[in-house]
Amino acid sequence: QNKPEFLAMNPFHHIPTMKDGSVAIGESNAILRYIAMKYKPQYYPVWDPALCAMIDFAMDSFSNEVYKAHHDTIYVVFEFAQAPADQAAANKTYTEKLDTWVAHFLKGKFVGGNELTIADFKAVPLLIAAMQPAVEAKIGLTVSDRVKQYVKDFCDVVPSSSMLSQANGYSIVEYLAGKM
């Protein structure tokens, strides 16, 4: 991430970063918007500003609220972060933030009601990690049945989501199973 060719794409040397032709960008939300607008516009329907605003709100609040709480919970199980002094309190914070996000944004199956949006592609990979048995076994965190149903609904309609659970030992699910 500190090589000149990478820094030319993203001078902040963060991941994710992507290059598509002459376009080089970083930050997951920007990448999701770009991919949708170029390749799958129905996932970010710019012709519906109200829906796009809700999608942006869902992605930004997931990043700024739920994902921050991910650090002291899921990343502990991944062994990317040290356990906080009070794991039960960190779990409670994560659960409260996630439940608030779910209650506000999941009025239907997905953030867009019954239609997928890029906000779902943002949230599900992180949520599939949160619902793994290793997370409950290691830190005692569980997610609601609504979260589990949301992830299942997403995986049922996105065939490529199988890479989240099966990737020759490299998927999120397989990685966390190795932490048992």
Secondary structure, 3 states (H helix, E strand, C coil): CCCHHHHHHCCCCCCCEEEECCEEEECHHHHHHHHHHHHCHHHCCCCCHHHHHHHHHHHHHHHHHHHHHHHCCHHHHHCCCCCCCCHHHHHHHHHHHHHHHHHHHCCCCECEECECCHHHHHHHHHHHHHCCHHHHHHHCCCCCHHHHHHHHHHHHHCHHHHHHCCCCCCCHHHHHHCCC
